[in-house]
Amino acid sequence: MKNLESLDLSNNKLSGEIPNNITLLTFLGYLNISYNNFHGKIPIGTQLQSLDASSFIGNPNLCGVPLDNCTRVDEYPKTATPSIEIEDGDSIKESLFLGMGVGFAVGLWG
């Protein structure tokens, strides 16, 4: 199937994500998966981004080039919870400053 040149799966009530293996179809010149129930991002690679957006319409939860319906999510959104590594680093700094403050107070008192 690596030499597949044309694939039309439109109007079949298919669902799920588009498999990443589709990027291995290097000879794929025509693809139509419109009006199904695919979701997720369109895999990046080969000719998929050069296909017309009409090949993907009718899949409201599908996102990626060449569709324009994707909202860009920042790599580090403001509402994201910090990772464990960052929390550990912050708690170490906080403990260090707290220890320095207590040490200074004890040294001054003594």
Short mmCIF file of the C-alpha atoms (twelve columns), coordinates in Angstrom:
data_MODEL
# 
_entry.id   MODEL 
# 
loop_
_atom_site.group_PDB 
_atom_site.id 
_atom_site.type_symbol 
_atom_site.label_atom_id 
_atom_site.label_alt_id 
_atom_site.label_comp_id 
_atom_site.label_asym_id 
_atom_site.label_seq_id 
_atom_site.Cartn_x 
_atom_site.Cartn_y 
_atom_site.Cartn_z 
_atom_site.pdbx_PDB_model_num 
ATOM 1   C CA . MET A 1   0.000   0.000  0.000  1 
ATOM 2   C CA . LYS A 2   3.017   2.317  0.152  1 
ATOM 3   C CA . ASN A 3   2.473   3.098  -3.541 1 
ATOM 4   C CA . LEU A 4   -1.158  4.177  -3.030 1 
ATOM 5   C CA . GLU A 5   -1.874  7.270  -5.141 1 
ATOM 6   C CA . SER A 6   -5.551  7.952  -4.415 1 
ATOM 7   C CA . LEU A 7   -7.788  7.351  -1.400 1 
ATOM 8   C CA . ASP A 8   -11.428 8.428  -0.996 1 
ATOM 9   C CA . LEU A 9   -13.054 7.604  2.345  1 
ATOM 10  C CA . SER A 10  -15.603 10.427 2.324  1 
ATOM 11  C CA . ASN A 11  -19.116 10.055 3.767  1 
ATOM 12  C CA . ASN A 12  -18.466 6.806  5.635  1 
ATOM 13  C CA . LYS A 13  -19.155 7.737  9.294  1 
ATOM 14  C CA . LEU A 14  -15.552 6.865  10.178 1 
ATOM 15  C CA . SER A 15  -14.266 8.161  13.502 1 
ATOM 16  C CA . GLY A 16  -11.069 8.428  15.492 1 
ATOM 17  C CA . GLU A 17  -7.765  10.080 14.766 1 
ATOM 18  C CA . ILE A 18  -6.052  9.995  11.408 1 
ATOM 19  C CA . PRO A 19  -3.209  7.494  11.871 1 
ATOM 20  C CA . ASN A 20  0.311   8.883  11.656 1 
ATOM 21  C CA . ASN A 21  1.200   6.019  9.308  1 
ATOM 22  C CA . ILE A 22  -0.627  7.863  6.538  1 
ATOM 23  C CA . THR A 23  2.474   10.035 6.247  1 
ATOM 24  C CA . LEU A 24  4.312   6.967  4.932  1 
ATOM 25  C CA . LEU A 25  2.167   7.040  1.787  1 
ATOM 26  C CA . THR A 26  4.645   9.119  -0.209 1 
ATOM 27  C CA . PHE A 27  2.845   8.722  -3.546 1 
ATOM 28  C CA . LEU A 28  -0.555  9.827  -2.201 1 
ATOM 29  C CA . GLY A 29  -1.724  12.555 -4.552 1 
ATOM 30  C CA . TYR A 30  -5.450  12.549 -3.744 1 
ATOM 31  C CA . LEU A 31  -7.099  12.062 -0.372 1 
ATOM 32  C CA . ASN A 32  -10.706 12.727 0.596  1 
ATOM 33  C CA . ILE A 33  -11.821 11.970 4.151  1 
ATOM 34  C CA . SER A 34  -14.532 14.625 4.270  1 
ATOM 35  C CA . TYR A 35  -17.826 14.219 6.134  1 
ATOM 36  C CA . ASN A 36  -16.778 11.612 8.653  1 
ATOM 37  C CA . ASN A 37  -16.171 12.038 12.368 1 
ATOM 38  C CA . PHE A 38  -12.381 12.253 12.556 1 
ATOM 39  C CA . HIS A 39  -10.841 14.228 15.411 1 
ATOM 40  C CA . GLY A 40  -7.429  15.423 16.518 1 
ATOM 41  C CA . LYS A 41  -4.611  16.915 14.465 1 
ATOM 42  C CA . ILE A 42  -3.911  16.109 10.855 1 
ATOM 43  C CA . PRO A 43  -0.528  14.318 10.826 1 
ATOM 44  C CA . ILE A 44  2.362   16.416 9.585  1 
ATOM 45  C CA . GLY A 45  4.383   15.041 6.720  1 
ATOM 46  C CA . THR A 46  4.511   14.288 3.043  1 
ATOM 47  C CA . GLN A 47  1.723   15.782 0.956  1 
ATOM 48  C CA . LEU A 48  -1.062  16.056 3.563  1 
ATOM 49  C CA . GLN A 49  -0.494  19.762 4.183  1 
ATOM 50  C CA . SER A 50  -0.544  20.497 0.457  1 
ATOM 51  C CA . LEU A 51  -3.973  18.933 -0.039 1 
ATOM 52  C CA . ASP A 52  -7.033  21.116 -0.411 1 
ATOM 53  C CA . ALA A 53  -9.004  21.853 2.761  1 
ATOM 54  C CA . SER A 54  -12.112 20.388 1.093  1 
ATOM 55  C CA . SER A 55  -10.516 16.956 1.558  1 
ATOM 56  C CA . PHE A 56  -11.030 17.320 5.324  1 
ATOM 57  C CA . ILE A 57  -14.295 19.302 5.704  1 
ATOM 58  C CA . GLY A 58  -17.215 17.847 7.615  1 
ATOM 59  C CA . ASN A 59  -15.001 16.643 10.470 1 
ATOM 60  C CA . PRO A 60  -15.750 19.336 13.073 1 
ATOM 61  C CA . ASN A 61  -13.146 18.109 15.580 1 
ATOM 62  C CA . LEU A 62  -10.328 17.775 13.074 1 
ATOM 63  C CA . CYS A 63  -7.548  20.308 13.283 1 
ATOM 64  C CA . GLY A 64  -4.308  21.220 11.522 1 
ATOM 65  C CA . VAL A 65  -2.970  22.360 8.183  1 
ATOM 66  C CA . PRO A 66  -4.660  22.865 5.715  1 
ATOM 67  C CA . LEU A 67  -7.737  23.582 7.876  1 
ATOM 68  C CA . ASP A 68  -8.131  27.029 9.405  1 
ATOM 69  C CA . ASN A 69  -10.229 25.974 12.411 1 
ATOM 70  C CA . CYS A 70  -7.334  25.340 14.781 1 
ATOM 71  C CA . THR A 71  -6.741  27.586 17.710 1 
ATOM 72  C CA . ARG A 72  -3.089  27.931 18.546 1 
ATOM 73  C CA . VAL A 73  -2.344  26.750 22.055 1 
ATOM 74  C CA . ASP A 74  0.723   28.376 23.566 1 
ATOM 75  C CA . GLU A 75  3.448   25.955 24.496 1 
ATOM 76  C CA . TYR A 76  3.342   27.227 28.078 1 
ATOM 77  C CA . PRO A 77  -0.178  28.568 28.685 1 
ATOM 78  C CA . LYS A 78  -0.642  31.006 31.565 1 
ATOM 79  C CA . THR A 79  -3.165  28.720 33.259 1 
ATOM 80  C CA . ALA A 80  -0.934  25.662 33.129 1 
ATOM 81  C CA . THR A 81  0.184   24.043 36.333 1 
ATOM 82  C CA . PRO A 82  3.955   24.184 36.724 1 
ATOM 83  C CA . SER A 83  5.774   20.912 36.296 1 
ATOM 84  C CA . ILE A 84  7.215   19.019 39.230 1 
ATOM 85  C CA . GLU A 85  10.735  20.125 38.362 1 
ATOM 86  C CA . ILE A 86  9.776   23.796 38.583 1 
ATOM 87  C CA . GLU A 87  7.902   23.238 41.836 1 
ATOM 88  C CA . ASP A 88  10.933  21.449 43.305 1 
ATOM 89  C CA . GLY A 89  13.216  24.299 42.267 1 
ATOM 90  C CA . ASP A 90  10.859  26.876 43.777 1 
ATOM 91  C CA . SER A 91  10.521  24.949 47.038 1 
ATOM 92  C CA . ILE A 92  14.312  24.606 47.303 1 
ATOM 93  C CA . LYS A 93  14.725  28.363 46.830 1 
ATOM 94  C CA . GLU A 94  11.966  29.045 49.321 1 
ATOM 95  C CA . SER A 95  13.574  26.721 51.896 1 
ATOM 96  C CA . LEU A 96  16.971  28.319 51.301 1 
ATOM 97  C CA . PHE A 97  15.633  31.833 51.898 1 
ATOM 98  C CA . LEU A 98  13.657  30.692 54.940 1 
ATOM 99  C CA . GLY A 99  16.765  29.013 56.379 1 
ATOM 100 C CA . MET A 100 18.866  32.099 55.740 1 
ATOM 101 C CA . GLY A 101 16.293  34.267 57.485 1 
ATOM 102 C CA . VAL A 102 16.104  31.979 60.516 1 
ATOM 103 C CA . GLY A 103 19.904  31.748 60.607 1 
ATOM 104 C CA . PHE A 104 20.232  35.517 60.482 1 
ATOM 105 C CA . ALA A 105 17.657  35.945 63.267 1 
ATOM 106 C CA . VAL A 106 19.331  33.336 65.484 1 
ATOM 107 C CA . GLY A 107 22.781  34.848 64.816 1 
ATOM 108 C CA . LEU A 108 21.519  38.328 65.640 1 
ATOM 109 C CA . TRP A 109 19.777  37.102 68.786 1 
ATOM 110 C CA . GLY A 110 22.897  35.252 69.922 1 
# 
